Amino acid sequence: MPEGRFIEVYYQCGIDICEQRDVKGLYVRARAGEIKDFAGISSPHEEPKDAELTIDTGTLHC
């Protein structure tokens, strides 16, 4: 790729799956109000409109 260019990659995953995978308990803490401005809980999560590549990690099994 030429210098200064990039590809926007969006790793998409539903919040329910993110909460299931949360080994640090951050979503629980955010829902309890202990973490402010947590994306998808107390702060909006805005999906990119024109990502060149979207990978749905909610359907991937590793």
Residue pairs with C-beta under 8 A, 6 or more apart in sequence:
1 7
7 52
7 53
8 48
8 50
8 51
8 52
8 53
9 51
9 52
9 53
9 54
9 55
10 47
10 48
10 51
10 53
10 54
10 55
11 55
11 57
12 47
12 54
12 55
12 56
12 57
12 58
13 56
13 57
13 58
14 58
15 27
15 40
15 41
15 45
17 57
17 58
18 27
18 40
19 27
22 28
26 35
26 38
27 38
27 41
29 35
30 38
30 41
30 42
31 41
33 42
35 41
35 42
36 42
37 43
39 45
